[in-house]
């Protein structure tokens, strides 16, 4: 049986496959009235209010996925903190203990998946084996009640995967932002030829759905593309993010507490990126604004979209909200590449260190 691609998502209260590939979703939601005038309904106005009011944004991301049973079990052990936390399954069971990961993979019959016995790639080659599971993270900003994040995640998983794709989840509260790790089997439970593929549009719909579920829990939550909010910087991958967080945590320790603690390893990716920036600054060769032109075009499209929204709001008698939209656009940060941002930080650091160097040189012993 040929494989079928399933695209899941929720628009309002129903599932949809319809793509929405526009920079500013809010404009696409508005209805054209007589004479082609753009008009917004109550839902769209609420979305605009949340966005310009900088309501906390939900995060839904795919953090990877195991391509063999050993990898799946290792991830389940990791998110279960090696038996300390309960893994909640799609059947409502709570699996805990060191053997929980093995019990779940056995129950899911991953050994019967068609991709399971494909050979591992040679060292240095890309792993082209199909995933057995998707690792998904549902997260909210710091201060969000963890039990409400878990309640919304339960509904999210049930509406998207129940009776189709096996799944297990666990709540983590060891970081400031509460988040749920959700592991979903890729093969359909009753139609092995049907696999779950997660597209960009799928993630977009999932974010909107999870935000709506958090609002049902009484928590202010929003889901808009980062470009719409004026954020052009892409988030780092998990491994880089965790390494940077560990370095920041170590730097914030008092000097007395650092003794006896080995400093975390630096991120090789960030070190290489910084070295490239420093070389460009020292040699005046290379460029720090690669990709900036594309970013500026995106920003222009976003700004034009917001201005269209402001005009439409005024025509509907929403002058105050239109003014808030224009203030929101005016406060968007300037477009800047990662390399430019790193270069500015490096220059600021060097300027702050200059007085210390000058003081050290002036107070040092003179040699006659």
Rosetta blueprint (number, residue, H / E / L):
1 X L
2 X L
3 X L
4 X E
5 X E
6 X E
7 X L
8 X L
9 X L
10 X E
11 X E
12 X L
13 X L
14 X E
15 X E
16 X L
17 X L
18 X L
19 X L
20 X L
21 X L
22 X L
23 X L
24 X L
25 X H
26 X H
27 X H
28 X H
29 X H
30 X L
31 X E
32 X E
33 X L
34 X H
35 X H
36 X H
37 X L
38 X E
39 X E
40 X L
41 X L
42 X H
43 X H
44 X H
45 X H
46 X H
47 X H
48 X H
49 X H
50 X H
51 X H
52 X H
53 X L
54 X L
55 X L
56 X L
57 X E
58 X L
59 X E
60 X E
61 X E
62 X E
63 X E
64 X E
65 X L
66 X L
67 X L
68 X L
69 X H
70 X H
71 X H
72 X H
73 X H
74 X H
75 X H
76 X H
77 X H
78 X H
79 X H
80 X L
81 X L
82 X L
83 X L
84 X L
85 X L
86 X L
87 X E
88 X E
89 X E
90 X L
91 X L
92 X L
93 X L
94 X E
95 X E
96 X L
97 X L
98 X L
99 X L
100 X H
101 X H
102 X H
103 X H
104 X H
105 X H
106 X H
107 X H
108 X H
109 X L
110 X H
111 X H
112 X H
113 X L
114 X L
115 X L
116 X L
117 X L
118 X L
119 X L
120 X L
121 X L
122 X L
123 X L
124 X L
125 X L
126 X L
127 X L
128 X L
129 X L
130 X L
131 X L
132 X L
133 X E
134 X E
135 X E
136 X E
137 X E
138 X E
139 X E
140 X L
141 X L
142 X L
143 X L
144 X L
145 X L
146 X H
147 X H
148 X H
149 X H
150 X H
151 X H
152 X H
153 X H
154 X H
155 X H
156 X H
157 X H
158 X H
159 X H
160 X H
161 X H
162 X L
163 X L
164 X L
165 X L
166 X L
167 X E
168 X E
169 X E
170 X E
171 X E
172 X E
173 X L
174 X L
175 X L
176 X L
177 X L
178 X L
179 X E
180 X E
181 X E
182 X E
183 X E
184 X E
185 X E
186 X L
187 X E
188 X L
189 X L
190 X L
191 X L
192 X L
193 X L
194 X E
195 X E
196 X E
197 X L
198 X L
199 X L
200 X H
201 X H
202 X H
203 X H
204 X H
205 X H
206 X H
207 X H
208 X H
209 X H
210 X H
211 X H
212 X H
213 X H
214 X H
215 X H
216 X H
217 X L
218 X L
219 X L
220 X L
221 X L
222 X E
223 X L
224 X L
225 X L
226 X L
227 X L
228 X L
229 X L
230 X L
231 X L
232 X L
233 X L
234 X L
235 X L
236 X L
237 X L
238 X H
239 X H
240 X H
241 X H
242 X H
243 X H
244 X H
245 X H
246 X H
247 X H
248 X H
249 X H
250 X H
251 X H
252 X L
253 X L
254 X L
255 X H
256 X H
257 X H
258 X H
259 X L
260 X L
261 X L
262 X L
263 X L
264 X L
265 X L
266 X L
267 X L
268 X H
269 X H
270 X H
271 X H
272 X H
273 X H
274 X H
275 X H
276 X H
277 X H
278 X H
279 X H
280 X H
281 X H
282 X H
283 X H
284 X L
285 X L
286 X L
287 X L
288 X L
289 X L
290 X L
291 X L
292 X H
293 X H
294 X H
295 X H
296 X H
297 X H
298 X H
299 X H
300 X H
301 X H
302 X H
303 X H
304 X H
305 X H
306 X H
307 X H
308 X H
309 X H
310 X H
311 X H
312 X H
313 X H
314 X H
315 X H
316 X L
317 X L
318 X L
319 X H
320 X H
321 X H
322 X H
323 X H
324 X H
325 X H
326 X H
327 X H
328 X H
329 X H
330 X H
331 X L
332 X L
333 X L
334 X L
335 X L
336 X L
337 X L
338 X H
339 X H
340 X H
341 X H
342 X H
343 X H
344 X H
345 X H
346 X H
347 X H
348 X H
349 X H
350 X H
351 X H
352 X H
353 X H
354 X H
355 X H
356 X H
357 X H
358 X H
359 X H
360 X H
361 X H
362 X H
363 X H
364 X L
365 X L
366 X L
367 X L
368 X L
